[in-house]
Amino acid sequence: MAEPASVAWPPAPIRTERLVLREPEARDRAVFVELFASPEVGAYIGGPRPRDECERRLPETPDRRPGRFVIELDGAMIGTIELNRPDAEHRSRVRPDAGEAELGYLLLPEAWGHGYAAEACAAALGWFADALPGEPVVLCTQTANDRSMRLAAKLGFTEVQRFEEWGAEQWMGVWSPVTSARRHPAARPLPASRP
C-alpha cells in the first residue's frame, strides 16, 4: 500500500469551479488559528482549542505535508482538507490495522452551506485517486453531525460501522474510486484543472 508521502508533493494547485486547493503558506496561519479555536468548528471534534495555545504552538508557516491542502476562495483561505494515513498512535481503535487514508476537513462557519466542502472534498478525492489508484479512503464523523453525514453520502462514502468514542456515537464510512463512481455517478470527483 503506497503512502500519500510517496507521491510528488506539492502538486500544482487544484482548481475547481470556485475553489483552489493549494499547499499551506505563512499567510494562512491566522485562519488556521481561527479554525482550531472556533467553538462552531470544534463542536463535533472534541471542542475548540484555547486560542492562546494555538497562537503559541502553530508554526509561522503551517505544517506542509503530503495530503494537506488549504481551501481558497477568491484568494482567501476558508478552510483546510487532509487526506493522510494516521500514524499508529492516532489510528482508529476500530480498524487499527486497515491502514486506509482518512479524509478530514475544517471550514470557517461563514463558508458553511455553500457547497464548498463538497466541492473541495471531491477535488481532493480526485487528486488522491489519481495519485494512488484504487486506494480506499475512510471518513469518521459523529452521527450527530448532520452536515458531515450528508456530505459523506453525497461523496459516495458507505457505512462500515458505528461505534462509541469520545462520549458520542461515531460513524465510519469508506470510499473508493471504483465503487463510488458506480454507486454515485454524480459524486465522482470533479476534474481538477491545473495552471
KELO-372333 format. One line per field, with one value per residue: residue number from 1; x negated, y, z negated of N, C-alpha, C, CB in turn. Coordinates in nm, 2 decimals, decimal comma, always signed. Atoms other than C-alpha are relative to their C-alpha. Glycine has a CB too. Layout:
BEGIN
pos <- NUM; ... $
n_u <- X; ... $
n_v <- Y; ... $
n_w <- Z; ... $
ca_u <- X; ... $
ca_v <- Y; ... $
ca_w <- Z; ... $
c_u <- X; ... $
c_v <- Y; ... $
c_w <- Z; ... $
cb_u <- X; ... $
cb_v <- Y; ... $
cb_w <- Z; ... $
//
This chain:
BEGIN
pos <- 1; 2; 3; 4; 5; 6; 7; 8; 9; 10; 11; 12; 13; 14; 15; 16; 17; 18; 19; 20; 21; 22; 23; 24; 25; 26; 27; 28; 29; 30; 31; 32; 33; 34; 35; 36; 37; 38; 39; 40; 41; 42; 43; 44; 45; 46; 47; 48; 49; 50; 51; 52; 53; 54; 55; 56; 57; 58; 59; 60; 61; 62; 63; 64; 65; 66; 67; 68; 69; 70; 71; 72; 73; 74; 75; 76; 77; 78; 79; 80; 81; 82; 83; 84; 85; 86; 87; 88; 89; 90; 91; 92; 93; 94; 95; 96; 97; 98; 99; 100; 101; 102; 103; 104; 105; 106; 107; 108; 109; 110; 111; 112; 113; 114; 115; 116; 117; 118; 119; 120; 121; 122; 123; 124; 125; 126; 127; 128; 129; 130; 131; 132; 133; 134; 135; 136; 137; 138; 139; 140; 141; 142; 143; 144; 145; 146; 147; 148; 149; 150; 151; 152; 153; 154; 155; 156; 157; 158; 159; 160; 161; 162; 163; 164; 165; 166; 167; 168; 169; 170; 171; 172; 173; 174; 175; 176; 177; 178; 179; 180; 181; 182; 183; 184; 185; 186; 187; 188; 189; 190; 191; 192; 193; 194; 195 $
n_u <- -0,08; +0,08; -0,03; -0,01; +0,13; +0,08; -0,03; +0,07; -0,06; -0,15; -0,04; -0,04; -0,13; -0,11; -0,11; -0,13; -0,08; +0,01; +0,11; +0,14; +0,06; +0,14; +0,08; -0,01; +0,10; +0,00; -0,12; -0,12; +0,01; -0,11; -0,12; +0,02; -0,02; -0,15; -0,06; +0,02; -0,05; -0,15; -0,09; -0,09; +0,08; +0,04; -0,12; -0,01; +0,14; +0,06; -0,01; +0,11; +0,12; +0,02; +0,06; +0,14; +0,08; +0,02; +0,09; +0,14; +0,05; +0,00; +0,12; -0,02; -0,05; -0,07; +0,06; -0,01; +0,02; -0,08; -0,14; -0,06; -0,02; -0,08; -0,11; +0,00; -0,11; +0,02; +0,12; +0,00; -0,02; -0,12; +0,01; +0,11; -0,04; +0,11; -0,01; +0,12; -0,01; +0,04; +0,10; -0,05; -0,05; -0,12; -0,09; -0,12; +0,00; -0,10; +0,07; +0,14; +0,10; -0,05; +0,09; -0,05; +0,01; -0,12; -0,03; -0,04; -0,01; -0,06; -0,03; -0,05; -0,15; -0,06; +0,01; -0,09; -0,13; +0,02; +0,05; +0,15; +0,06; -0,02; +0,09; +0,14; +0,03; +0,00; +0,13; +0,11; -0,01; +0,05; +0,15; +0,05; -0,03; +0,10; +0,13; +0,01; -0,11; -0,06; +0,01; -0,12; +0,01; -0,10; -0,05; -0,07; -0,07; -0,11; -0,13; -0,08; +0,04; -0,09; +0,06; +0,10; -0,07; -0,05; +0,12; +0,06; -0,09; +0,01; +0,13; +0,00; +0,05; -0,10; +0,03; +0,08; -0,05; -0,02; +0,07; +0,01; +0,13; +0,00; -0,13; -0,10; -0,01; +0,08; -0,03; +0,12; -0,04; +0,11; -0,02; +0,10; -0,04; -0,07; -0,13; -0,07; -0,04; -0,10; -0,12; -0,03; +0,06; +0,00; +0,09; +0,13; +0,08; +0,00; +0,13; +0,08; +0,08; +0,13; +0,05 $
n_v <- -0,12; -0,12; -0,11; -0,13; -0,06; +0,05; -0,06; -0,13; -0,10; -0,03; +0,00; -0,13; -0,03; +0,07; -0,10; +0,05; -0,10; -0,12; +0,01; +0,05; +0,08; -0,02; +0,02; -0,11; -0,10; -0,08; -0,09; +0,07; +0,03; -0,06; +0,07; +0,13; -0,03; -0,02; +0,13; +0,09; -0,06; -0,03; +0,10; +0,06; +0,10; +0,11; +0,06; +0,14; +0,06; -0,01; -0,14; -0,10; -0,01; -0,14; -0,09; -0,03; +0,13; +0,00; -0,10; +0,04; +0,13; +0,01; -0,06; -0,11; +0,06; +0,12; +0,12; +0,04; +0,14; +0,06; +0,02; -0,12; -0,11; -0,12; -0,03; -0,14; -0,06; -0,13; -0,05; +0,01; +0,13; +0,02; +0,13; +0,10; +0,14; +0,09; +0,15; +0,07; +0,12; -0,03; +0,09; +0,11; -0,06; -0,07; +0,09; +0,04; +0,12; +0,10; +0,07; -0,05; +0,06; -0,02; -0,08; -0,09; -0,14; -0,06; -0,14; -0,09; -0,14; -0,11; -0,13; -0,11; +0,00; -0,08; +0,07; +0,11; -0,01; -0,05; +0,11; +0,00; +0,13; +0,11; -0,03; +0,02; +0,14; +0,08; -0,03; +0,07; +0,14; +0,02; +0,00; +0,12; +0,11; +0,00; +0,02; +0,13; +0,07; +0,12; -0,01; -0,05; -0,11; +0,00; -0,12; +0,02; -0,11; +0,03; +0,02; -0,12; -0,11; +0,02; -0,05; +0,10; +0,12; -0,03; -0,01; +0,14; +0,07; -0,06; +0,04; +0,14; +0,08; +0,09; +0,03; +0,11; +0,03; -0,10; +0,04; -0,11; -0,05; -0,14; -0,03; -0,02; +0,10; -0,04; +0,07; +0,02; +0,04; +0,02; -0,04; +0,04; -0,06; +0,10; +0,02; -0,13; -0,04; +0,09; -0,03; -0,14; -0,06; -0,14; -0,04; +0,01; -0,13; -0,10; +0,00; -0,12; -0,06; -0,05; -0,11 $
n_w <- +0,00; -0,01; +0,09; -0,06; +0,00; -0,11; -0,12; -0,02; +0,08; -0,01; -0,14; -0,04; +0,06; -0,06; -0,01; -0,03; -0,05; +0,09; +0,10; -0,03; +0,11; -0,01; +0,12; +0,10; +0,00; +0,12; +0,01; +0,04; +0,14; +0,08; -0,03; +0,07; +0,14; +0,01; -0,01; +0,12; +0,12; -0,02; +0,07; -0,10; -0,07; +0,09; +0,07; -0,01; -0,01; +0,13; +0,05; -0,04; +0,07; +0,04; -0,10; +0,03; -0,03; -0,15; -0,04; +0,05; -0,06; -0,14; -0,06; -0,09; -0,12; +0,04; -0,05; -0,14; -0,01; -0,11; +0,03; +0,07; -0,09; +0,04; -0,09; -0,03; -0,08; -0,04; +0,05; +0,15; +0,06; +0,07; +0,07; -0,03; -0,03; +0,01; -0,04; +0,05; +0,08; +0,13; +0,05; +0,08; +0,13; -0,03; -0,08; +0,06; +0,08; -0,06; -0,11; +0,01; -0,10; -0,13; -0,07; -0,11; +0,02; +0,06; -0,04; +0,11; -0,06; +0,09; -0,07; +0,09; +0,00; -0,10; -0,13; +0,01; -0,07; -0,14; -0,08; -0,01; +0,06; -0,10; -0,12; +0,04; +0,03; -0,12; -0,07; +0,07; -0,03; -0,14; +0,00; +0,07; -0,09; -0,11; +0,06; +0,06; -0,06; +0,07; +0,15; +0,07; +0,09; +0,10; +0,06; +0,13; +0,05; +0,09; -0,07; +0,03; -0,09; -0,12; -0,12; -0,04; -0,05; -0,13; -0,09; -0,02; -0,09; -0,13; -0,05; -0,03; +0,10; +0,05; +0,14; +0,04; +0,14; +0,10; +0,12; +0,11; +0,03; +0,05; +0,06; -0,10; -0,10; -0,11; -0,12; -0,09; -0,14; -0,09; -0,14; -0,09; -0,13; -0,08; +0,05; +0,01; -0,14; -0,04; +0,08; +0,01; -0,12; +0,02; +0,11; -0,05; +0,02; -0,11; -0,06; +0,05; -0,10; +0,06; -0,08 $
ca_u <- +0,00; -0,15; -0,17; -0,05; -0,40; -0,53; -0,36; -0,51; -0,44; -0,32; -0,11; -0,02; +0,28; +0,60; +0,87; +1,24; +1,53; +1,50; +1,20; +0,83; +0,67; +0,31; +0,02; +0,04; -0,16; -0,26; +0,03; +0,27; +0,16; +0,43; +0,71; +0,56; +0,57; +0,94; +1,03; +0,88; +1,01; +1,37; +1,64; +1,86; +1,58; +1,48; +1,84; +1,81; +1,43; +1,37; +1,43; +1,22; +0,86; +0,77; +0,67; +0,36; +0,24; +0,30; +0,11; -0,19; -0,20; -0,12; -0,44; -0,47; -0,42; -0,15; -0,27; -0,33; -0,28; -0,15; +0,22; +0,28; +0,44; +0,57; +0,91; +0,91; +1,20; +1,14; +0,78; +0,87; +0,84; +1,17; +1,06; +0,83; +0,86; +0,64; +0,60; +0,35; +0,28; +0,28; -0,03; +0,00; +0,07; +0,36; +0,52; +0,88; +0,93; +1,20; +0,98; +0,62; +0,46; +0,67; +0,43; +0,66; +0,61; +0,85; +1,03; +1,06; +1,17; +1,25; +1,42; +1,48; +1,85; +1,92; +1,82; +2,08; +2,39; +2,25; +2,13; +1,76; +1,69; +1,84; +1,65; +1,32; +1,35; +1,45; +1,14; +0,91; +1,05; +0,99; +0,63; +0,59; +0,75; +0,50; +0,20; +0,28; +0,51; +0,75; +0,67; +0,97; +1,04; +1,22; +1,42; +1,52; +1,77; +2,02; +2,36; +2,50; +2,31; +2,59; +2,39; +2,10; +2,33; +2,50; +2,16; +2,03; +2,34; +2,31; +1,94; +2,02; +1,89; +2,07; +2,10; +1,85; +1,96; +2,08; +1,90; +1,88; +1,58; +1,51; +1,85; +2,05; +2,17; +1,92; +1,98; +1,71; +1,76; +1,53; +1,49; +1,31; +1,29; +1,43; +1,73; +1,81; +1,83; +2,05; +2,30; +2,29; +2,22; +2,30; +2,05; +1,75; +1,47; +1,47; +1,20; +0,93; +0,77; +0,41; +0,25 $
ca_v <- +0,00; +0,33; +0,63; +0,98; +1,08; +0,88; +1,09; +1,41; +1,69; +1,96; +1,91; +2,21; +2,40; +2,21; +2,44; +2,36; +2,57; +2,81; +2,70; +2,64; +2,37; +2,45; +2,40; +2,60; +2,92; +3,16; +3,40; +3,12; +3,10; +3,33; +3,13; +2,80; +2,96; +3,07; +2,72; +2,54; +2,79; +2,82; +2,67; +2,61; +2,43; +2,23; +2,13; +1,77; +1,72; +1,75; +2,12; +2,43; +2,46; +2,76; +3,05; +3,14; +2,77; +2,78; +3,10; +2,96; +2,61; +2,68; +2,74; +3,06; +2,85; +2,59; +2,23; +2,14; +1,77; +1,54; +1,53; +1,87; +2,14; +2,49; +2,56; +2,90; +3,11; +3,43; +3,45; +3,39; +3,08; +2,94; +2,60; +2,30; +1,95; +1,65; +1,30; +1,10; +0,78; +0,84; +0,72; +0,42; +0,64; +0,82; +0,53; +0,44; +0,19; +0,03; -0,06; +0,00; -0,23; -0,13; +0,14; +0,34; +0,71; +0,93; +1,24; +1,53; +1,89; +2,21; +2,52; +2,86; +2,88; +3,16; +2,92; +2,66; +2,60; +2,70; +2,36; +2,44; +2,13; +1,90; +2,07; +2,07; +1,71; +1,58; +1,76; +1,62; +1,27; +1,30; +1,40; +1,11; +0,86; +0,98; +0,98; +0,64; +0,45; +0,20; +0,31; +0,34; +0,64; +0,65; +0,92; +0,93; +1,17; +1,19; +1,07; +1,39; +1,60; +1,61; +1,82; +1,57; +1,28; +1,43; +1,52; +1,16; +1,02; +1,28; +1,19; +0,82; +0,70; +0,39; +0,29; +0,05; +0,07; +0,28; +0,29; +0,49; +0,70; +1,04; +1,02; +1,01; +0,78; +0,79; +0,68; +0,54; +0,52; +0,41; +0,54; +0,40; +0,55; +0,23; +0,17; +0,54; +0,61; +0,30; +0,38; +0,75; +0,87; +1,23; +1,22; +1,15; +1,39; +1,70; +1,70; +1,93; +2,18; +2,28; +2,60 $
ca_w <- +0,00; +0,11; -0,12; -0,04; -0,13; +0,16; +0,42; +0,57; +0,33; +0,35; +0,66; +0,87; +0,72; +0,79; +0,93; +0,92; +1,04; +0,74; +0,53; +0,53; +0,32; +0,25; +0,01; -0,32; -0,33; -0,61; -0,53; -0,62; -0,99; -1,13; -0,96; -1,10; -1,45; -1,39; -1,27; -1,57; -1,82; -1,68; -1,91; -1,60; -1,41; -1,71; -1,81; -1,68; -1,70; -2,07; -2,11; -2,04; -2,14; -2,35; -2,12; -2,31; -2,29; -1,91; -1,88; -2,08; -1,91; -1,55; -1,35; -1,14; -0,83; -0,90; -0,85; -0,49; -0,45; -0,17; -0,16; -0,34; -0,13; -0,21; -0,06; +0,10; +0,23; +0,42; +0,29; -0,08; -0,29; -0,40; -0,53; -0,51; -0,39; -0,46; -0,31; -0,51; -0,69; -1,06; -1,24; -1,47; -1,78; -1,60; -1,41; -1,48; -1,75; -1,54; -1,24; -1,36; -1,10; -0,80; -0,70; -0,48; -0,43; -0,62; -0,49; -0,73; -0,66; -0,85; -0,71; -0,87; -0,98; -0,73; -0,45; -0,56; -0,35; -0,01; +0,11; +0,07; -0,15; +0,12; +0,40; +0,21; +0,09; +0,43; +0,58; +0,31; +0,36; +0,73; +0,67; +0,43; +0,68; +0,95; +0,71; +0,55; +0,79; +0,62; +0,26; +0,03; -0,19; -0,52; -0,69; -1,05; -1,20; -1,48; -1,38; -1,54; -1,28; -1,02; -0,77; -0,77; -0,74; -0,44; -0,28; -0,33; -0,15; +0,13; +0,18; +0,20; -0,13; -0,25; -0,61; -0,76; -1,12; -1,41; -1,74; -2,07; -2,12; -2,29; -2,46; -2,13; -1,86; -1,57; -1,21; -0,98; -0,60; -0,32; +0,03; +0,32; +0,67; +0,83; +0,60; +0,55; +0,93; +0,98; +0,69; +0,70; +1,06; +0,96; +0,67; +0,89; +0,81; +1,03; +1,29; +1,15; +1,37; +1,31; +1,42 $
c_u <- -0,09; +0,04; +0,02; -0,13; -0,09; +0,03; -0,07; +0,08; -0,08; +0,04; +0,03; +0,13; +0,11; +0,11; +0,13; +0,08; -0,02; -0,12; -0,13; -0,04; -0,15; -0,07; +0,01; -0,12; +0,00; +0,12; +0,12; +0,01; +0,12; +0,13; -0,01; +0,04; +0,15; +0,07; -0,01; +0,06; +0,15; +0,09; +0,09; -0,07; -0,03; +0,12; +0,00; -0,14; -0,07; -0,01; -0,12; -0,12; -0,01; -0,08; -0,15; -0,09; -0,03; -0,11; -0,15; -0,05; -0,01; -0,12; +0,04; +0,05; +0,07; -0,07; +0,03; -0,03; +0,09; +0,14; +0,07; +0,01; +0,07; +0,11; +0,01; +0,11; -0,03; -0,13; -0,01; +0,02; +0,13; +0,00; -0,12; +0,06; -0,12; +0,04; -0,13; +0,03; -0,05; -0,12; +0,06; +0,07; +0,14; +0,10; +0,13; -0,01; +0,09; -0,07; -0,15; -0,09; +0,05; -0,09; +0,05; -0,03; +0,13; +0,02; +0,05; +0,01; +0,06; +0,02; +0,05; +0,16; +0,07; -0,01; +0,10; +0,13; -0,01; -0,05; -0,15; -0,06; +0,01; -0,09; -0,15; -0,03; +0,00; -0,13; -0,11; +0,01; -0,04; -0,15; -0,05; +0,02; -0,11; -0,14; -0,02; +0,12; +0,05; +0,00; +0,13; -0,03; +0,11; +0,03; +0,07; +0,06; +0,10; +0,13; +0,09; -0,04; +0,07; -0,07; -0,11; +0,05; +0,05; -0,11; -0,06; +0,09; -0,02; -0,13; -0,01; -0,06; +0,11; -0,04; -0,07; +0,05; +0,03; -0,06; +0,01; -0,14; +0,01; +0,14; +0,12; +0,00; -0,08; +0,05; -0,13; +0,05; -0,13; +0,04; -0,11; +0,04; +0,09; +0,15; +0,08; +0,06; +0,12; +0,13; +0,05; -0,06; -0,01; -0,11; -0,15; -0,08; +0,00; -0,14; -0,07; -0,08; -0,13; -0,05; -0,11 $
c_v <- +0,12; +0,10; +0,13; +0,07; -0,04; +0,06; +0,14; +0,11; +0,13; -0,01; +0,15; +0,03; -0,07; +0,10; -0,07; +0,12; +0,13; +0,01; -0,03; -0,07; +0,01; -0,03; +0,11; +0,09; +0,08; +0,09; -0,07; -0,02; +0,05; -0,08; -0,14; +0,02; +0,01; -0,14; -0,09; +0,06; +0,03; -0,10; -0,07; -0,11; -0,12; -0,08; -0,16; -0,07; +0,02; +0,14; +0,08; -0,02; +0,15; +0,08; +0,03; -0,12; -0,01; +0,10; -0,04; -0,12; +0,00; +0,07; +0,12; -0,04; -0,13; -0,13; -0,03; -0,15; -0,06; -0,03; +0,12; +0,11; +0,11; +0,01; +0,15; +0,04; +0,15; +0,06; -0,01; -0,14; -0,01; -0,13; -0,08; -0,13; -0,09; -0,14; -0,06; -0,12; +0,04; -0,09; -0,10; +0,06; +0,07; -0,08; -0,03; -0,13; -0,11; -0,08; +0,04; -0,06; +0,01; +0,08; +0,09; +0,15; +0,05; +0,14; +0,08; +0,14; +0,09; +0,12; +0,10; +0,00; +0,09; -0,06; -0,12; +0,03; +0,04; -0,11; -0,01; -0,13; -0,11; +0,02; -0,02; -0,15; -0,08; +0,02; -0,08; -0,15; -0,04; +0,00; -0,13; -0,13; +0,00; -0,03; -0,15; -0,08; -0,12; +0,00; +0,05; +0,12; -0,02; +0,14; -0,03; +0,13; -0,04; -0,01; +0,13; +0,12; -0,02; +0,04; -0,10; -0,13; +0,01; +0,01; -0,14; -0,07; +0,06; -0,04; -0,14; -0,09; -0,09; -0,05; -0,13; -0,05; +0,13; -0,05; +0,12; +0,04; +0,15; +0,04; +0,02; -0,11; +0,05; -0,09; -0,01; -0,05; -0,02; +0,04; -0,06; +0,05; -0,09; -0,01; +0,13; +0,04; -0,09; +0,03; +0,14; +0,08; +0,15; +0,04; -0,03; +0,12; +0,08; -0,01; +0,13; +0,06; +0,05; +0,11; -0,04 $
c_w <- +0,00; -0,10; +0,07; +0,01; +0,12; +0,14; +0,01; -0,07; +0,00; +0,15; +0,04; -0,06; +0,08; +0,01; +0,03; +0,06; -0,08; -0,09; +0,06; -0,12; +0,02; -0,13; -0,10; +0,02; -0,13; -0,02; -0,05; -0,16; -0,08; +0,02; -0,07; -0,15; -0,02; +0,01; -0,13; -0,12; +0,00; -0,07; +0,10; +0,08; -0,09; -0,07; +0,01; +0,01; -0,13; -0,06; +0,05; -0,08; -0,05; +0,10; -0,03; +0,02; +0,15; +0,04; -0,04; +0,08; +0,15; +0,06; +0,10; +0,13; -0,04; +0,07; +0,15; +0,00; +0,11; -0,05; -0,07; +0,10; -0,08; +0,11; +0,01; +0,09; +0,03; -0,07; -0,16; -0,05; -0,07; -0,08; +0,04; +0,02; -0,01; +0,04; -0,04; -0,08; -0,14; -0,05; -0,10; -0,13; +0,03; +0,08; -0,08; -0,08; +0,06; +0,11; +0,00; +0,11; +0,14; +0,09; +0,11; -0,03; -0,05; +0,05; -0,12; +0,06; -0,11; +0,08; -0,10; +0,01; +0,11; +0,14; +0,01; +0,09; +0,14; +0,09; +0,02; -0,05; +0,11; +0,12; -0,03; -0,02; +0,13; +0,08; -0,06; +0,02; +0,14; +0,01; -0,06; +0,09; +0,11; -0,06; -0,05; +0,05; -0,08; -0,15; -0,06; -0,09; -0,10; -0,05; -0,13; -0,04; -0,10; +0,07; -0,03; +0,09; +0,13; +0,13; +0,05; +0,05; +0,14; +0,11; +0,03; +0,10; +0,14; +0,07; +0,04; -0,10; -0,05; -0,14; -0,02; -0,13; -0,08; -0,13; -0,10; -0,02; -0,03; -0,05; +0,10; +0,10; +0,12; +0,12; +0,09; +0,14; +0,08; +0,14; +0,08; +0,14; +0,09; -0,05; -0,01; +0,14; +0,04; -0,08; +0,01; +0,12; -0,02; -0,10; +0,05; -0,02; +0,13; +0,07; -0,05; +0,11; -0,07; +0,09; +0,10 $
cb_u <- +0,10; +0,00; -0,12; +0,10; -0,08; +0,02; +0,16; -0,01; +0,03; +0,04; +0,13; +0,01; +0,02; +0,05; -0,03; +0,07; +0,15; +0,12; +0,04; -0,10; +0,05; -0,03; -0,15; +0,00; +0,02; -0,13; +0,02; +0,00; -0,13; +0,02; +0,02; -0,14; -0,07; +0,04; -0,06; -0,15; -0,07; +0,03; +0,09; +0,05; -0,13; -0,08; +0,13; +0,07; -0,08; -0,14; -0,01; +0,05; -0,13; -0,08; +0,08; -0,01; +0,07; +0,13; +0,03; +0,01; +0,08; +0,13; -0,08; -0,13; -0,11; +0,14; +0,05; -0,09; +0,03; -0,07; +0,02; -0,08; +0,09; -0,09; +0,14; -0,14; +0,14; +0,11; -0,03; +0,11; -0,12; +0,12; +0,13; -0,10; +0,07; -0,06; +0,03; -0,09; -0,08; +0,11; -0,12; -0,11; -0,09; -0,03; -0,06; +0,11; +0,04; +0,12; +0,06; -0,05; -0,01; +0,14; -0,10; +0,15; -0,04; -0,01; +0,12; -0,09; +0,10; -0,10; +0,10; -0,05; +0,05; -0,07; -0,14; +0,04; +0,09; -0,10; +0,06; -0,05; +0,07; +0,15; +0,02; -0,03; +0,11; +0,12; -0,02; +0,01; +0,15; +0,06; -0,05; +0,08; +0,14; +0,00; -0,02; +0,00; -0,03; -0,07; -0,12; +0,07; +0,01; -0,04; +0,09; -0,10; +0,07; +0,00; +0,08; -0,03; -0,15; +0,13; -0,07; -0,10; +0,11; +0,08; -0,10; +0,00; +0,14; +0,00; -0,11; -0,07; -0,05; +0,01; +0,14; -0,15; -0,09; +0,15; -0,15; +0,07; -0,10; -0,04; -0,01; -0,01; +0,14; -0,15; +0,12; -0,10; +0,09; -0,04; -0,01; -0,03; -0,13; -0,06; +0,00; -0,10; -0,11; -0,04; -0,03; -0,04; +0,07; +0,13; +0,02; -0,01; -0,15; +0,03; +0,01; -0,09; +0,07; -0,11; -0,05 $
cb_v <- +0,00; +0,06; +0,01; +0,08; -0,03; -0,15; +0,03; +0,03; -0,05; +0,13; -0,08; +0,01; +0,15; -0,13; +0,10; -0,06; -0,04; +0,01; -0,10; +0,13; -0,15; +0,15; -0,03; -0,06; +0,10; +0,09; +0,06; -0,14; +0,06; +0,15; -0,02; -0,05; +0,13; +0,09; -0,08; -0,02; +0,13; +0,00; +0,08; +0,11; +0,06; +0,06; +0,05; -0,03; +0,06; -0,06; +0,00; +0,14; -0,04; +0,01; +0,13; +0,04; -0,12; +0,02; +0,14; -0,04; -0,10; +0,07; -0,10; +0,08; -0,02; +0,00; -0,12; +0,08; -0,07; -0,13; -0,12; +0,04; -0,05; +0,13; -0,06; +0,05; -0,01; +0,09; +0,13; +0,10; -0,04; +0,00; -0,08; +0,01; -0,01; -0,01; -0,02; +0,10; -0,12; +0,00; +0,09; -0,09; +0,11; +0,13; -0,13; -0,02; +0,03; +0,08; +0,03; -0,03; -0,15; +0,06; -0,09; -0,01; +0,07; +0,00; -0,01; +0,00; +0,00; +0,03; -0,02; +0,13; +0,05; +0,14; -0,05; -0,03; +0,09; +0,11; +0,00; +0,12; -0,04; +0,00; +0,15; +0,08; -0,05; +0,05; +0,15; +0,03; -0,05; +0,11; +0,12; -0,02; +0,01; +0,14; +0,09; +0,00; -0,04; -0,12; +0,09; -0,11; +0,14; -0,10; +0,09; -0,05; +0,08; +0,11; -0,12; +0,05; +0,00; +0,07; +0,14; -0,02; -0,04; +0,13; +0,09; -0,07; +0,01; +0,15; +0,04; -0,02; +0,09; -0,13; +0,00; +0,02; -0,09; +0,04; -0,04; -0,05; -0,02; +0,09; +0,12; +0,14; -0,04; -0,02; +0,08; -0,10; +0,10; -0,15; +0,16; -0,16; +0,03; -0,14; -0,07; +0,10; -0,01; -0,14; -0,04; +0,07; -0,03; +0,06; -0,09; -0,04; -0,04; +0,14; +0,00; -0,04; +0,11; -0,12; +0,11 $
cb_w <- -0,12; +0,14; -0,11; -0,08; -0,13; +0,02; +0,01; +0,16; -0,14; -0,05; +0,01; +0,16; -0,01; -0,08; +0,12; -0,13; +0,00; -0,08; -0,10; +0,03; +0,00; +0,04; +0,04; -0,14; +0,12; +0,00; +0,14; +0,07; -0,06; +0,04; +0,15; +0,02; -0,04; +0,11; +0,12; -0,02; -0,03; +0,15; -0,10; +0,10; +0,06; -0,11; +0,06; +0,13; +0,11; +0,00; -0,15; +0,00; +0,08; -0,14; +0,01; -0,15; -0,05; +0,07; -0,07; -0,14; -0,05; +0,06; +0,08; +0,02; +0,11; +0,03; -0,08; +0,10; -0,14; +0,04; -0,08; -0,12; +0,12; +0,00; -0,05; +0,07; -0,08; -0,04; +0,04; -0,06; -0,09; +0,10; +0,03; -0,12; +0,13; -0,14; +0,15; -0,08; +0,06; -0,10; -0,07; -0,04; -0,05; +0,06; +0,04; +0,11; -0,15; +0,06; +0,14; -0,13; -0,03; +0,00; +0,06; +0,01; +0,14; -0,16; +0,11; -0,12; +0,12; -0,12; +0,11; +0,05; -0,13; +0,00; +0,02; -0,14; -0,07; +0,01; +0,13; -0,08; -0,13; +0,04; +0,04; -0,12; -0,10; +0,09; +0,01; -0,15; -0,03; +0,09; -0,09; -0,13; +0,06; +0,06; -0,11; -0,16; +0,14; +0,05; -0,04; -0,07; +0,07; -0,12; +0,10; -0,11; +0,12; -0,11; -0,05; -0,15; +0,02; -0,02; -0,03; -0,11; -0,10; +0,01; -0,06; -0,14; -0,05; -0,02; -0,09; +0,13; -0,13; +0,09; -0,08; +0,00; -0,07; -0,02; +0,02; -0,13; +0,12; +0,11; -0,08; +0,07; +0,04; -0,03; +0,08; -0,06; +0,06; +0,00; +0,01; +0,01; +0,08; +0,00; -0,14; -0,05; +0,10; -0,03; -0,14; -0,13; +0,12; -0,04; -0,12; +0,15; -0,04; -0,05; +0,15; -0,12; +0,07; -0,01; -0,09 $
//
